[in-house]
Amino acid sequence: MDFLRPASWEEALAAKAEHPTAVPIAGGTDVMVEINFDHRRPEYLLDLNRIELLREWEVGEENVRLGASVPYTEIMEHLRAELPGLALASHTVASPQIRNRGGVGGNLGTASPAGDAHPALLAAGAEVEVESVRGSRFIPIDAFYTGVKRNALQPDELIKTVHIKKADGPQQYSKVGTRNAMVIAVCAFGLALHPETRTVRTGIGSAAPTPVRAKEAEEFLNAALEEGRFWESGKIITPSIAKQFAELASGACNPIDDVRGTAKYRRHAVGIMARRTLGWTWEQYRGTGRTLEGAA
């Protein structure tokens, strides 16, 4: 196994172009586990730890530009207001040591359905900026996951930045695990209210071959909130709407039985998390006094 250690982003892109099978490593929290257990033996490792660009983040007027290697700890400490869903998800990642090393780019590169960041990124509607010596392009998060542990990257591309719109409403994240820390999700659910567009987005983790959105549940809830003038009034969402939303979210799952949980349990748990996160976010929305009529 050869170890490539570029000193700049340009050198990293050139190395990836020359060795398309090279596996990028930054935090190493996924890659090193696979190597240590001999589940993977790449010909080349591409060390990105010297690339300062990947550890930079910036809050713009409308969006947050998050470098692929920004540690989860920094998201928790500095971006809680702008990216509340991702900050909550970051809290659930493994241990403090791993949160100090791991970043969102690693989750995206591995593309495991159990990656903790995925539901929050789906709910927020993120875009992934990738680059190669041929140029850069933006991949909407909905198009990024292409299969079990597969993503939309071309062989010569590297993840550079994740662009996420600053939260314009409450966001929540919930995760079920077999213990409280250092655990892979049995299933996870993210939800974000977007009052500016009067829409709700979701994200489901570890309950399908890829991270997915509960699109039918979103469509139902968006219509129900609009027809009932909930956004304007800020009135309490009725139990029947919450129940239907939860059932549709559960129906969006396509889980498996494994050592962490059964498919039946995952579907049930996702429905519970959908109902609870909806309740939490809507109470936050009502509590801010930011109903659309009040903000007009």
C-alpha positions in Angstrom: 0.0 0.0 0.0 1.5 3.3 -1.1 0.9 6.5 0.9 0.4 9.7 -1.1 0.7 13.0 0.9 0.0 16.1 -1.1 0.8 19.5 0.4 -1.9 21.5 -1.5 -5.4 21.0 -3.0 -3.9 21.2 -6.5 -1.4 18.4 -5.7 -4.2 16.3 -4.2 -6.3 16.7 -7.4 -3.3 15.8 -9.5 -2.6 12.7 -7.4 -6.2 11.6 -7.7 -6.1 12.0 -11.4 -2.9 10.0 -11.7 -4.2 7.3 -9.2 -8.0 7.2 -9.6 -8.3 4.2 -7.2 -6.5 6.0 -4.4 -8.7 6.2 -1.3 -8.8 9.6 0.4 -8.2 9.7 4.1 -8.6 12.7 6.4 -10.1 11.8 9.8 -9.7 8.1 8.9 -12.6 7.1 11.3 -14.1 4.9 8.6 -11.2 4.0 6.4 -8.9 2.9 9.1 -11.5 0.6 10.7 -11.9 -1.2 7.3 -8.1 -1.5 6.9 -7.5 -2.6 10.4 -10.0 -5.4 10.0 -8.6 -6.3 6.6 -12.0 -5.5 4.9 -10.2 -3.2 2.5 -6.7 -3.1 1.2 -6.4 -0.2 -1.3 -3.3 0.2 -3.5 -3.0 3.9 -2.6 -4.1 6.0 0.4 -4.4 9.7 -0.4 -3.7 11.7 2.8 -5.6 15.0 2.8 -4.6 16.2 6.3 -2.2 18.8 5.0 -4.9 20.5 2.9 -5.9 23.6 5.0 -8.6 24.4 2.5 -10.7 21.4 3.6 -10.7 22.5 7.2 -12.1 26.0 6.5 -15.7 27.1 6.9 -17.5 30.3 6.2 -20.9 31.7 7.0 -22.3 33.8 4.1 -25.4 35.8 3.8 -27.6 32.8 2.9 -25.4 29.7 3.0 -22.7 28.0 5.0 -19.6 26.8 3.1 -18.4 23.8 5.0 -15.0 22.3 4.1 -15.0 18.5 3.8 -12.7 18.0 6.7 -14.2 20.5 9.2 -14.4 18.4 12.4 -17.8 17.7 13.9 -16.7 19.4 17.1 -16.4 22.7 15.3 -19.8 22.3 13.8 -21.2 21.8 17.3 -19.3 24.7 18.8 -19.6 27.3 16.0 -22.5 26.5 13.7 -25.3 25.5 16.0 -27.4 28.5 15.0 -26.8 28.3 11.3 -26.9 24.5 11.0 -28.9 23.2 14.0 -29.8 19.8 12.5 -26.3 19.0 11.6 -25.0 20.2 14.9 -27.5 17.9 16.7 -26.3 15.0 14.4 -22.7 15.8 15.2 -23.4 15.3 18.9 -24.3 11.7 18.2 -21.1 10.8 16.4 -19.0 8.3 18.3 -16.8 9.8 20.9 -15.1 13.2 21.6 -11.9 11.9 20.1 -13.6 10.9 16.8 -15.7 14.1 16.7 -12.4 16.0 16.9 -11.1 14.1 13.8 -14.0 13.1 11.7 -15.9 15.4 9.3 -18.9 15.5 7.0 -16.7 14.8 3.9 -15.8 11.4 5.3 -19.5 10.5 5.8 -20.2 11.5 2.3 -17.3 9.7 0.8 -18.1 6.4 2.6 -21.8 6.9 1.8 -22.9 4.4 4.4 -26.7 4.5 5.0 -25.9 4.7 8.7 -23.7 7.8 8.5 -24.9 10.2 11.1 -24.7 13.4 9.0 -26.8 12.2 6.1 -30.3 12.7 7.5 -29.5 16.3 8.5 -27.9 17.1 5.1 -31.0 15.7 3.3 -33.4 17.7 5.5 -31.4 20.9 4.9 -31.1 20.4 1.2 -27.3 20.6 1.0 -25.2 20.6 -2.2 -21.8 18.8 -2.4 -19.1 20.6 -4.3 -16.6 18.1 -5.9 -13.6 18.9 -8.0 -11.0 17.2 -10.2 -8.3 18.5 -12.6 -11.1 18.7 -15.1 -13.0 21.3 -13.1 -15.6 21.5 -10.3 -19.4 20.7 -10.1 -22.2 20.8 -7.6 -24.1 17.6 -6.7 -27.5 18.1 -5.0 -27.6 15.9 -1.9 -30.7 14.1 -3.3 -28.6 12.9 -6.2 -25.4 12.1 -4.3 -26.2 8.6 -2.9 -26.4 6.1 -5.7 -26.3 2.7 -3.9 -25.1 0.9 -0.8 -21.9 2.7 0.1 -21.8 4.3 -3.4 -21.9 7.9 -4.3 -22.0 10.1 -7.5 -18.3 10.9 -7.5 -16.3 10.2 -10.6 -13.0 8.2 -10.0 -10.8 11.3 -10.3 -13.0 13.6 -8.1 -12.6 14.7 -4.5 -15.2 16.2 -2.2 -14.2 19.8 -1.5 -17.0 21.7 0.2 -20.6 21.1 1.4 -22.9 24.1 0.8 -25.8 24.3 3.2 -28.5 27.0 3.4 -28.6 28.7 6.7 -31.6 27.5 8.7 -34.7 29.7 8.4 -36.6 27.5 10.8 -36.2 24.9 13.4 -34.5 21.6 12.7 -34.3 18.4 14.6 -32.4 15.1 14.6 -33.1 11.8 16.3 -31.1 8.6 16.4 -31.8 5.1 17.8 -28.8 3.1 18.9 -28.1 0.1 21.1 -26.4 2.3 23.6 -25.9 6.0 24.2 -22.4 6.5 22.7 -19.9 5.0 20.3 -22.7 3.3 18.4 -23.8 2.9 14.8 -27.3 4.0 14.2 -30.1 1.4 14.2 -32.0 4.2 12.4 -32.0 7.9 12.4 -34.3 10.7 11.3 -33.8 14.4 10.5 -36.4 17.1 9.9 -36.2 20.7 8.9 -38.9 23.3 8.7 -38.4 25.9 5.9 -40.9 28.7 6.6 -39.6 30.9 3.8 -40.8 28.3 1.2 -43.5 26.8 3.5 -42.0 23.4 3.1 -40.8 20.5 5.3 -37.8 18.3 4.4 -36.8 15.0 6.0 -33.9 12.6 6.0 -33.8 8.9 7.0 -30.7 7.0 7.9 -29.9 3.3 8.4 -33.4 2.2 7.2 -32.8 1.8 3.5 -29.9 0.8 1.2 -29.1 4.6 1.0 -30.0 7.6 3.1 -33.4 8.7 1.8 -36.1 11.3 2.2 -39.6 10.5 3.1 -41.0 12.4 0.1 -44.6 11.1 0.3 -44.7 12.2 4.0 -43.3 15.6 3.1 -45.8 16.1 0.3 -48.7 15.1 2.6 -47.5 17.4 5.4 -46.7 20.4 3.1 -50.3 20.1 1.7 -51.9 19.8 5.1 -50.0 22.7 6.6 -50.9 24.9 3.6 -54.5 23.9 3.5 -54.9 24.4 7.2 -53.1 27.7 7.2 -50.8 26.4 9.9 -47.8 28.4 8.8 -49.7 31.7 9.2 -51.5 30.9 12.4 -48.9 28.8 14.2 -51.7 26.7 15.6 -51.0 23.2 17.0 -50.7 20.4 14.4 -53.6 18.0 14.9 -52.8 14.4 16.1 -54.3 13.0 12.9 -51.9 14.9 10.7 -49.0 13.9 12.9 -50.1 10.3 12.8 -50.4 10.2 9.0 -47.0 11.9 8.6 -45.4 9.3 10.8 -47.0 6.4 9.0 -45.9 7.8 5.6 -42.4 8.3 6.9 -42.3 4.7 8.2 -43.5 3.6 4.7 -40.5 5.3 3.1 -38.1 2.8 4.7 -36.7 -0.2 3.0 -34.7 -1.7 5.9 -33.0 -5.1 6.5 -32.7 -7.3 9.5 -29.2 -7.3 11.0 -27.4 -7.6 14.3 -28.4 -4.0 15.3 -32.2 -4.4 14.7 -34.9 -5.9 12.7 -36.6 -4.4 9.6 -39.9 -4.2 11.5 -38.3 -2.4 14.4 -36.6 0.1 12.1 -39.9 1.0 10.4 -41.6 1.4 13.7 -38.8 3.5 15.2 -38.7 5.8 12.2 -42.4 6.5 12.5 -42.0 7.4 16.2 -39.0 9.7 15.4 -40.9 11.4 12.6 -43.8 12.2 14.9 -41.6 13.4 17.7 -39.3 15.5 15.6 -42.3 17.1 13.9 -43.7 17.9 17.4 -40.4 19.4 18.6 -39.8 21.5 15.5 -43.3 22.8 15.3 -43.3 23.8 19.0 -40.1 25.7 18.4 -41.6 27.4 15.4 -44.7 28.4 17.4 -42.5 29.6 20.3 -40.5 31.9 18.2 -43.5 34.0 17.2 -42.3 33.8 13.6 -45.6 32.8 12.0 -45.8 34.1 8.5 -48.5 36.6 9.4 -46.5 37.8 12.4 -43.4 38.2 10.3 -45.1 40.1 7.5 
